Amino acid sequence: MKEFKVKLTSVADVRDFVQAASMQPCDIDVVSGRYTIDAKSIMGLVSLDLNSPLNVQFRGSDEMAADFLTSVQEYIIA
């Protein structure tokens, strides 16, 4: 499992992130506080507090992770 943080500041960011996640055949979760949401659920992500960074848990191969990280690179924070 790979973990990283993202910052999604608008509904358009959420839409683009969900589209990228939906292209992956593996499970991807987004964690905010005590809530864990499927990264492929736009309604779930919109319900989270977008003012705070979100923790992403990617459960797939290293090759799939590299592809996904490239597609969401603009949202990743250190």
C-alpha positions in Angstrom: 0.0 0.0 0.0 1.3 3.5 -0.9 0.2 6.5 1.0 0.4 10.2 0.2 -1.4 13.5 0.8 -3.4 15.5 -1.6 -5.1 18.9 -1.5 -8.3 19.2 -3.5 -9.6 22.8 -3.3 -12.6 22.8 -5.7 -15.3 20.6 -7.1 -13.3 20.6 -10.4 -10.3 19.2 -8.5 -12.4 16.5 -7.0 -13.9 15.6 -10.4 -10.5 15.3 -12.0 -9.1 13.2 -9.0 -12.1 10.9 -9.2 -11.7 10.4 -12.9 -8.0 9.5 -12.4 -8.9 7.1 -9.6 -11.7 5.5 -11.7 -9.1 4.6 -14.4 -7.3 2.3 -11.9 -8.4 -1.3 -11.4 -7.4 -1.4 -7.7 -8.8 0.0 -4.5 -8.0 3.6 -3.6 -9.3 5.2 -0.4 -9.2 8.8 0.8 -9.0 9.3 4.6 -10.0 12.5 6.4 -10.1 12.2 10.2 -12.3 9.3 11.0 -13.8 9.0 7.6 -12.6 6.6 4.9 -14.1 7.2 1.4 -13.7 5.3 -1.8 -11.6 7.6 -4.1 -13.9 6.7 -7.0 -16.9 8.3 -5.3 -17.4 11.9 -6.2 -20.3 12.3 -3.7 -18.1 10.8 -1.0 -15.2 13.1 -1.6 -17.4 16.2 -1.9 -18.7 15.4 1.6 -15.3 15.7 3.1 -13.6 18.8 4.5 -11.7 20.1 1.5 -10.0 22.7 3.6 -7.6 20.1 5.0 -5.2 17.8 3.2 -6.5 14.4 2.5 -4.6 11.1 3.0 -4.8 8.7 0.0 -4.2 5.0 0.5 -3.4 3.3 -2.8 -3.7 -0.5 -2.9 -2.2 -1.7 -6.2 1.1 -2.6 -7.9 4.0 -0.2 -8.1 3.4 0.2 -11.8 -0.2 1.2 -11.2 0.8 3.5 -8.4 3.3 5.3 -10.6 0.7 5.8 -13.3 -1.8 7.1 -10.8 0.7 9.4 -9.1 1.5 10.9 -12.5 -2.1 11.6 -13.2 -2.8 13.3 -9.9 0.6 15.0 -9.5 -0.8 18.5 -9.3 -2.8 17.7 -6.2 0.0 16.0 -4.2 1.5 17.9 -1.3 4.6 17.1 0.8 
